[in-house]
């Protein structure tokens, strides 16, 4: 998986490419741990993300809990398979998906 960060003031966009699974989710966790201080608007761009597993969902949930305290979070450009995973797991009700 590849993670690209773009920070603009208090806004952070993380563009993920590849697979977010048990192997790659610790990498995203580490990036989030270092990057979220002072961020009020977090955007995940999933245009190039092919797959997300339960481990990836757990990282998103943790990020959502953090952002509930300090601002907002959204997911953009999720493909149909990832949107279906969000629907089936109930994450569509927890996350803002555009």
FENNORRA-V971620 format. One record per residue. N is the residue number from 0. PHI is phi in whole degrees, 0 to 359 (* if undefined). PSI is psi in radians with two decimals (* if undefined). Layout:
BEGIN
n=(N & N)
phi=(PHI & PHI)
psi=(PSI & PSI)
END
This chain:
BEGIN
n=(0 & 1 & 2 & 3 & 4 & 5 & 6 & 7 & 8 & 9 & 10 & 11 & 12 & 13 & 14 & 15 & 16 & 17 & 18 & 19 & 20 & 21 & 22 & 23 & 24 & 25 & 26 & 27 & 28 & 29 & 30 & 31 & 32 & 33 & 34 & 35 & 36 & 37 & 38 & 39 & 40 & 41 & 42 & 43 & 44 & 45 & 46 & 47 & 48 & 49 & 50 & 51 & 52 & 53 & 54 & 55 & 56 & 57 & 58 & 59 & 60 & 61 & 62 & 63 & 64 & 65 & 66 & 67 & 68 & 69 & 70 & 71 & 72 & 73 & 74 & 75 & 76 & 77 & 78 & 79 & 80 & 81 & 82 & 83 & 84 & 85 & 86 & 87 & 88 & 89 & 90 & 91 & 92 & 93 & 94 & 95 & 96 & 97)
phi=(* & 244 & 239 & 247 & 248 & 227 & 251 & 225 & 65 & 261 & 251 & 230 & 246 & 250 & 259 & 254 & 228 & 107 & 238 & 256 & 220 & 297 & 282 & 261 & 297 & 300 & 295 & 294 & 302 & 296 & 298 & 297 & 302 & 279 & 261 & 277 & 299 & 82 & 278 & 250 & 223 & 250 & 236 & 259 & 260 & 258 & 305 & 255 & 274 & 268 & 204 & 224 & 256 & 298 & 295 & 293 & 298 & 297 & 295 & 297 & 297 & 298 & 296 & 297 & 298 & 297 & 289 & 299 & 277 & 237 & 164 & 227 & 218 & 215 & 245 & 238 & 60 & 287 & 285 & 298 & 296 & 292 & 300 & 294 & 299 & 300 & 295 & 296 & 274 & 88 & 293 & 298 & 275 & 266 & 264 & 268 & 244 & 245)
psi=(2.54 & 2.36 & 2.13 & 2.29 & 2.36 & 2.00 & 2.34 & 1.69 & -2.07 & 0.21 & 2.40 & 2.26 & 2.17 & 2.05 & 2.09 & 2.43 & 2.38 & -2.33 & 2.31 & 1.76 & -2.88 & -0.50 & -0.69 & -0.30 & -0.60 & -0.55 & -0.77 & -0.70 & -0.77 & -0.73 & -0.80 & -0.72 & -0.72 & -0.47 & -0.31 & -0.19 & 2.13 & -0.04 & 2.27 & -0.28 & 1.92 & 2.24 & 2.24 & 2.13 & 1.95 & 0.32 & -0.63 & 0.15 & 2.21 & -0.52 & 2.57 & 2.33 & -3.12 & -0.56 & -0.68 & -0.69 & -0.67 & -0.71 & -0.73 & -0.72 & -0.75 & -0.75 & -0.69 & -0.73 & -0.74 & -0.81 & -0.42 & -0.54 & -0.51 & 0.03 & -2.35 & 2.80 & 2.48 & 2.77 & 2.26 & 2.73 & 0.54 & 2.40 & 3.03 & -0.69 & -0.77 & -0.70 & -0.68 & -0.69 & -0.75 & -0.74 & -0.86 & -0.66 & -0.16 & -0.01 & -0.38 & -0.45 & -0.35 & -0.73 & 2.71 & 1.99 & 2.10 & *)
END
